[in-house]
């Protein structure tokens, strides 16, 4: 490990330790982010009613009862619980704690899961491996701090992606299924992964992942019933404008609202651009179809960045998912003996972009930095994959050219 890597490791460990200490220090304050307060209140009510309350989970009456002991008692919270039912089950073991203690416990679990995912995805082999410093640096960024402030589910999602990736690579279908199921908590952030599924429908890994997601959807329908599913859709749509203000969003829709103003025209244009982006990813995957494991890491990293750019919504805390492509690219470059400097630079650039967009003085600027950074990262990763495919084709031609004289000599000798 170089001196720079040791400095990076020390800074990352110090930041992560500070995050953990701050989380523990507020466990007794009774404070929690609005998101987690809604999660906790609904989970607490479900804990009281038992499974019979599931069909009413997304009803206004159920969520008002859930809010009865909170400052917003009697009204729907500013951010109601609108995640799939699986989200409730994950928080259910914390329902007996106070809201502040539950939020702190969930944050600590999420932080541990994020660190584990970063190390696992990068394939690091120990503390002296440079990938350890890069992975922890990616986990210690601005998005992590933002997610901890709201006790977000996003912190556990990279571990689910890591579990699914390892399961797919090693044909461990149970791991793949579990990871895919957990990712359904925020399915809108994994939109572009459909590209891989559409382009590789016969791959066993894709079939297992799709089957797991379909099974969760079927179980949710069984638990909620048709009326409960209808309430879920209605509640999502009714509160969309309050939960996701386009002008604070780092997606294509958010950019258009900032540049040309709101309205149906901006939404239609955003939808058209999103569809065009998915088609572009679909074309790129077909044009430079990954053949080796190295190329799969690059392709999936490009899809990960593109997925966030094309997602229906994207805020600073959602960017913790960039730990995933950072780990994959670090692994791909390390296995080829390449420098990890570009991964560190890219991670730092995304952190600066996130801090710039969320800063009080720059948040209202018409152009946001995060979408630009994500677009550049997506293009750069596809270019890296294209170069890798070209190198592979060149090596194959060289082997064929070298084999031709040998075959001719053998035939002449015969």
C-alpha positions as CSV (number, residue, x, y, z in Angstrom):
1,X,0.0,0.0,0.0
2,X,1.4,3.4,-1.0
3,X,1.6,6.4,1.3
4,X,-1.4,8.0,-0.4
5,X,-3.4,4.9,0.1
6,X,-2.6,4.9,3.8
7,X,-3.6,8.5,4.1
8,X,-6.9,7.8,2.3
9,X,-7.5,4.8,4.6
10,X,-6.9,6.9,7.7
11,X,-9.2,9.7,6.6
12,X,-11.9,7.2,5.6
13,X,-11.8,5.3,8.9
14,X,-11.9,8.6,10.9
15,X,-14.9,9.8,9.0
16,X,-16.8,6.5,9.4
17,X,-15.9,6.4,13.2
18,X,-17.3,10.0,13.5
19,X,-20.5,8.9,11.8
20,X,-20.9,6.0,14.2
21,X,-20.2,8.2,17.3
22,X,-22.7,10.9,16.1
23,X,-25.3,8.2,15.5
24,X,-24.9,6.7,19.0
25,X,-24.9,10.1,20.6
26,X,-28.4,11.0,19.3
27,X,-29.9,7.6,20.2
28,X,-31.4,9.1,23.4
29,X,-32.6,12.4,22.0
30,X,-35.8,11.0,20.6
31,X,-35.1,12.6,17.3
32,X,-35.4,10.9,13.9
33,X,-35.7,11.9,10.3
34,X,-39.1,12.3,8.8
35,X,-38.8,9.2,6.6
36,X,-37.8,6.9,9.5
37,X,-40.5,8.4,11.8
38,X,-43.1,7.4,9.2
39,X,-41.5,3.9,8.9
40,X,-41.4,3.5,12.7
41,X,-44.9,4.7,13.3
42,X,-46.5,2.4,10.8
43,X,-44.4,-0.5,11.9
44,X,-45.4,0.1,15.5
45,X,-49.1,0.1,14.6
46,X,-48.6,-3.1,12.6
47,X,-46.9,-4.6,15.7
48,X,-50.0,-3.7,17.7
49,X,-52.6,-4.9,15.2
50,X,-50.7,-8.0,14.0
51,X,-50.9,-9.4,10.5
52,X,-54.6,-8.5,10.2
53,X,-53.5,-4.9,9.8
54,X,-51.5,-5.6,6.6
55,X,-54.4,-5.1,4.1
56,X,-55.0,-1.6,5.7
57,X,-51.3,-0.7,5.7
58,X,-51.6,2.0,3.1
59,X,-55.0,3.3,4.1
60,X,-55.3,6.9,5.5
61,X,-57.0,5.7,8.7
62,X,-54.3,3.2,9.5
63,X,-51.5,5.7,8.9
64,X,-53.4,8.4,11.0
65,X,-53.6,5.9,13.9
66,X,-49.9,5.2,13.4
67,X,-49.1,8.9,13.8
68,X,-51.3,9.3,17.0
69,X,-48.3,9.6,19.3
70,X,-46.2,11.9,17.1
71,X,-46.2,15.7,16.7
72,X,-48.1,15.3,13.5
73,X,-50.9,13.4,15.2
74,X,-54.2,13.1,13.4
75,X,-52.9,13.9,9.9
76,X,-50.9,12.1,7.3
77,X,-47.2,12.7,7.8
78,X,-45.3,14.9,5.3
79,X,-43.6,11.7,4.1
80,X,-46.0,8.8,4.7
81,X,-44.9,5.2,4.5
82,X,-45.1,4.3,0.8
83,X,-42.4,1.6,0.5
84,X,-43.3,-2.0,-0.4
85,X,-44.5,-4.2,2.6
86,X,-41.0,-5.8,2.8
87,X,-39.8,-2.5,4.2
88,X,-42.0,-2.9,7.3
89,X,-40.8,-6.4,7.9
90,X,-37.1,-5.2,8.0
91,X,-37.9,-2.6,10.6
92,X,-40.4,-4.7,12.6
93,X,-37.7,-6.0,15.1
94,X,-37.1,-2.3,16.2
95,X,-40.8,-1.5,16.8
96,X,-40.4,-2.0,20.6
97,X,-37.7,0.7,20.8
98,X,-38.4,4.5,21.1
99,X,-38.3,6.3,17.7
100,X,-34.9,7.8,18.5
101,X,-33.3,4.6,19.6
102,X,-34.8,2.7,16.7
103,X,-33.5,5.2,14.2
104,X,-30.0,5.1,15.7
105,X,-30.0,1.2,15.7
106,X,-31.2,1.2,12.1
107,X,-28.5,3.7,11.2
108,X,-25.7,1.6,12.8
109,X,-27.0,-1.5,11.0
110,X,-27.1,0.4,7.8
111,X,-23.6,1.8,8.2
112,X,-22.2,-1.7,9.0
113,X,-24.0,-3.1,5.9
114,X,-22.6,-0.3,3.7
115,X,-19.0,-0.9,4.9
116,X,-19.4,-4.6,4.4
117,X,-20.8,-4.1,0.9
118,X,-18.0,-1.7,-0.1
119,X,-15.3,-4.1,1.0
120,X,-17.0,-7.2,-0.5
121,X,-17.7,-5.6,-3.9
122,X,-14.1,-4.4,-4.2
123,X,-12.8,-7.9,-3.6
124,X,-10.2,-6.6,-1.1
125,X,-7.9,-9.1,0.5
126,X,-6.9,-7.3,3.7
127,X,-6.1,-4.0,5.3
128,X,-2.9,-3.6,3.2
129,X,-4.8,-4.0,-0.1
130,X,-5.2,-0.6,-1.8
131,X,-8.8,-1.6,-2.6
132,X,-9.6,-1.4,1.1
133,X,-8.8,2.3,1.2
134,X,-10.8,3.0,-2.0
135,X,-13.8,1.0,-0.8
136,X,-13.9,2.8,2.6
137,X,-13.4,6.1,1.0
138,X,-16.5,5.5,-1.2
139,X,-18.5,4.4,1.9
140,X,-17.5,7.6,3.9
141,X,-18.8,10.1,1.4
142,X,-21.4,12.9,1.6
143,X,-24.3,10.6,0.6
144,X,-23.7,8.4,3.6
145,X,-23.8,11.3,5.9
146,X,-27.1,12.4,4.3
147,X,-28.6,8.9,4.5
148,X,-27.6,8.5,8.2
149,X,-29.4,11.8,8.9
150,X,-32.7,10.3,7.7
151,X,-32.1,6.6,8.7
152,X,-32.7,5.6,5.1
153,X,-33.1,2.1,3.6
154,X,-30.5,3.0,1.0
155,X,-27.7,2.1,3.4
156,X,-28.5,-1.6,3.2
157,X,-29.2,-1.7,-0.5
158,X,-25.5,-2.0,-1.6
159,X,-25.1,-5.1,0.5
160,X,-28.2,-6.6,-1.3
161,X,-26.6,-5.8,-4.6
162,X,-23.3,-7.3,-3.5
163,X,-25.2,-10.5,-2.4
164,X,-27.0,-10.7,-5.7
165,X,-23.8,-10.1,-7.7
166,X,-21.8,-12.8,-5.8
167,X,-24.7,-15.2,-6.1
168,X,-24.9,-14.6,-9.9
169,X,-21.2,-15.0,-10.3
170,X,-20.8,-18.2,-8.3
171,X,-24.2,-19.7,-9.2
172,X,-25.4,-19.4,-5.6
173,X,-29.1,-18.9,-6.4
174,X,-30.3,-18.4,-2.8
175,X,-27.9,-15.4,-2.4
176,X,-29.0,-14.0,-5.7
177,X,-32.7,-14.4,-4.8
178,X,-32.3,-12.8,-1.3
179,X,-30.3,-9.8,-2.7
180,X,-32.9,-9.3,-5.5
181,X,-35.7,-9.4,-3.0
182,X,-34.2,-6.7,-0.8
183,X,-33.6,-4.5,-3.8
184,X,-37.4,-4.4,-4.3
185,X,-37.6,-2.0,-1.3
186,X,-36.7,0.8,-3.7
187,X,-37.3,-0.7,-7.2
188,X,-37.3,2.7,-8.9
189,X,-33.6,3.1,-8.3
190,X,-32.8,0.0,-10.3
191,X,-34.6,0.9,-13.4
192,X,-31.8,0.4,-15.9
193,X,-30.9,-3.0,-14.6
194,X,-33.8,-4.1,-16.8
195,X,-31.3,-3.6,-19.6
196,X,-29.3,-6.6,-18.5
197,X,-32.4,-8.7,-18.0
198,X,-33.8,-7.9,-21.4
199,X,-30.4,-8.4,-23.1
200,X,-29.7,-11.7,-21.3
201,X,-33.1,-13.4,-20.8
202,X,-31.6,-16.9,-21.0
203,X,-29.0,-16.4,-18.4
204,X,-29.9,-18.5,-15.2
205,X,-28.9,-15.6,-13.0
206,X,-31.5,-13.3,-14.7
207,X,-34.2,-15.9,-14.5
208,X,-33.6,-16.5,-10.8
209,X,-33.6,-12.7,-10.0
210,X,-36.8,-12.2,-12.0
211,X,-38.5,-15.2,-10.3
212,X,-37.5,-13.9,-6.9
213,X,-39.0,-10.4,-7.6
214,X,-42.2,-11.9,-9.1
215,X,-42.5,-14.1,-6.0
216,X,-42.3,-11.0,-3.7
217,X,-44.9,-9.2,-5.8
218,X,-47.2,-12.3,-5.6
219,X,-46.7,-12.5,-1.8
220,X,-47.4,-8.8,-1.4
221,X,-50.6,-9.1,-3.4
222,X,-51.6,-12.0,-1.2
223,X,-50.8,-10.1,2.0
224,X,-52.4,-6.8,1.0
225,X,-55.2,-8.0,-1.2
226,X,-56.4,-6.2,-4.3
227,X,-57.8,-3.3,-2.2
228,X,-54.5,-2.9,-0.3
229,X,-52.6,-2.8,-3.5
230,X,-54.9,-0.2,-4.9
231,X,-54.4,1.9,-1.7
232,X,-50.6,1.5,-2.2
233,X,-50.8,2.9,-5.7
234,X,-53.2,5.7,-4.8
235,X,-51.2,6.8,-1.7
236,X,-48.0,6.9,-3.8
237,X,-49.6,9.0,-6.5
238,X,-51.4,11.3,-4.1
239,X,-48.3,12.2,-2.1
240,X,-45.8,12.2,-5.0
241,X,-45.7,16.0,-5.2
242,X,-45.0,16.4,-1.5
243,X,-42.4,13.7,-1.3
244,X,-40.4,14.4,-4.4
245,X,-40.1,18.1,-5.3
246,X,-38.7,18.0,-8.9
247,X,-36.7,21.2,-8.3
248,X,-34.7,19.3,-5.6
249,X,-34.3,16.2,-7.7
250,X,-31.1,15.1,-9.5
251,X,-32.8,13.2,-12.3
252,X,-33.7,14.2,-15.8
253,X,-37.1,15.5,-14.6
254,X,-35.4,17.7,-12.0
255,X,-33.0,19.1,-14.5
256,X,-35.9,20.0,-16.9
257,X,-37.9,21.6,-14.1
258,X,-34.9,23.7,-13.2
259,X,-34.1,24.8,-16.7
260,X,-37.5,25.3,-18.4
261,X,-40.0,25.2,-15.5
262,X,-42.6,22.7,-14.4
263,X,-45.7,21.5,-16.2
264,X,-46.9,18.6,-18.3
265,X,-44.4,19.5,-21.1
266,X,-41.4,19.1,-18.8
267,X,-42.8,15.7,-17.6
268,X,-43.4,14.4,-21.1
269,X,-40.0,15.5,-22.2
270,X,-38.4,13.8,-19.1
271,X,-40.3,10.6,-19.9
272,X,-39.1,10.7,-23.5
273,X,-35.5,11.3,-22.5
274,X,-35.7,8.5,-19.9
275,X,-36.9,6.1,-22.6
276,X,-34.2,7.3,-24.9
277,X,-31.6,6.7,-22.2
278,X,-32.9,3.1,-21.6
279,X,-32.7,2.5,-25.4
280,X,-29.2,3.9,-25.4
281,X,-28.1,1.6,-22.6
282,X,-29.8,-1.3,-24.4
283,X,-27.9,-0.5,-27.6
284,X,-24.6,-0.1,-25.8
285,X,-25.0,-3.4,-24.0
286,X,-25.6,-5.1,-27.4
287,X,-22.8,-3.2,-29.1
288,X,-20.2,-4.1,-26.4
289,X,-21.6,-7.2,-24.8
290,X,-19.4,-8.1,-21.8
291,X,-17.6,-11.4,-22.3
292,X,-15.2,-11.7,-19.3
293,X,-15.8,-11.1,-15.6
294,X,-13.7,-7.9,-15.9
295,X,-16.1,-6.6,-18.6
296,X,-19.1,-7.6,-16.6
297,X,-17.9,-5.4,-13.7
298,X,-17.5,-2.4,-16.1
299,X,-20.9,-3.0,-17.9
300,X,-22.8,-3.3,-14.6
301,X,-21.1,-0.2,-13.2
302,X,-22.2,1.7,-16.3
303,X,-25.7,0.4,-15.8
304,X,-25.6,1.4,-12.1
305,X,-24.7,5.0,-12.9
306,X,-27.2,5.1,-15.7
307,X,-29.9,3.7,-13.5
308,X,-29.6,6.5,-11.0
309,X,-29.6,9.1,-13.7
310,X,-32.8,7.6,-15.3
311,X,-34.6,6.9,-12.0
312,X,-37.9,8.5,-11.3
313,X,-36.3,10.4,-8.3
314,X,-32.8,10.8,-6.9
315,X,-31.7,12.7,-3.8
316,X,-28.3,12.9,-2.1
317,X,-28.9,10.0,0.2
318,X,-29.8,7.7,-2.8
319,X,-26.2,8.3,-4.0
320,X,-24.9,5.8,-1.5
321,X,-25.7,3.2,-4.2
322,X,-22.6,4.6,-6.0
323,X,-20.6,2.4,-3.6
324,X,-21.6,-0.4,-5.9
325,X,-20.0,0.8,-9.1
326,X,-17.0,2.2,-7.2
327,X,-16.3,-1.3,-5.8
328,X,-16.8,-3.0,-9.1
329,X,-14.5,-0.7,-11.0
330,X,-11.9,-0.9,-8.3
331,X,-12.0,-4.7,-8.5
332,X,-11.9,-4.6,-12.3
333,X,-8.9,-2.3,-12.4
334,X,-7.0,-4.1,-9.6
335,X,-7.4,-7.4,-11.4
336,X,-5.7,-5.9,-14.5
337,X,-3.0,-4.3,-12.4
338,X,-4.3,-0.8,-13.2
339,X,-4.2,2.3,-11.0
340,X,-7.1,2.9,-8.6
341,X,-6.5,6.6,-8.8
342,X,-9.4,7.2,-11.3
343,X,-11.8,5.5,-8.9
344,X,-10.8,7.8,-6.1
345,X,-11.0,10.8,-8.3
346,X,-14.5,9.8,-9.6
347,X,-15.7,9.2,-6.0
348,X,-14.4,12.5,-4.9
349,X,-16.0,14.3,-7.9
350,X,-19.4,12.7,-7.0
351,X,-19.0,13.8,-3.4
352,X,-18.3,17.3,-4.4
353,X,-21.2,17.3,-6.9
354,X,-23.5,16.1,-4.1
355,X,-22.3,18.7,-1.7
356,X,-22.6,21.4,-4.3
357,X,-26.2,20.5,-5.2
358,X,-27.3,20.3,-1.6
359,X,-25.6,23.4,-0.4
360,X,-27.8,26.2,0.8
361,X,-26.1,28.8,-1.5
362,X,-26.1,26.6,-4.7
363,X,-29.2,24.4,-4.3
364,X,-31.4,26.7,-6.3
365,X,-29.1,27.1,-9.3
366,X,-30.7,26.1,-12.6
367,X,-28.2,23.3,-13.4
368,X,-27.3,20.5,-11.0
369,X,-23.8,18.9,-10.9
370,X,-24.9,15.3,-9.9
371,X,-26.7,14.5,-13.2
372,X,-23.8,15.8,-15.2
373,X,-21.3,13.7,-13.1
374,X,-23.5,10.6,-13.5
375,X,-23.8,11.1,-17.3
376,X,-20.0,11.5,-17.7
377,X,-19.4,8.4,-15.5
378,X,-21.8,6.3,-17.6
379,X,-20.1,7.4,-20.8
380,X,-16.6,6.8,-19.5
381,X,-17.5,3.3,-18.3
382,X,-18.9,2.3,-21.7
383,X,-15.8,3.7,-23.3
384,X,-13.7,1.6,-21.0
385,X,-15.7,-1.5,-21.9
386,X,-15.4,-0.7,-25.6
387,X,-11.6,-0.4,-25.2
388,X,-11.6,-3.7,-23.4
389,X,-13.6,-5.4,-26.1
390,X,-11.3,-4.0,-28.8
391,X,-8.2,-5.3,-26.9
392,X,-9.8,-8.7,-26.6
393,X,-10.6,-8.7,-30.3
394,X,-7.0,-7.6,-31.1
395,X,-5.5,-10.4,-29.0
396,X,-7.8,-13.0,-30.7
397,X,-6.7,-11.8,-34.1
398,X,-3.1,-12.0,-33.0
399,X,-3.5,-15.6,-31.9
400,X,-5.2,-16.5,-35.1
401,X,-2.4,-14.9,-37.1
402,X,0.2,-16.8,-35.1
403,X,-1.6,-20.0,-35.5
404,X,-1.9,-19.8,-39.3
405,X,1.9,-20.4,-40.1
406,X,1.9,-23.2,-37.6
407,X,-1.0,-24.9,-39.3
408,X,0.6,-24.4,-42.7
409,X,3.9,-25.9,-41.5
410,X,2.1,-28.9,-40.2
411,X,0.2,-29.5,-43.4
412,X,3.5,-29.1,-45.4
413,X,5.2,-31.6,-43.2
414,X,2.3,-34.0,-43.8
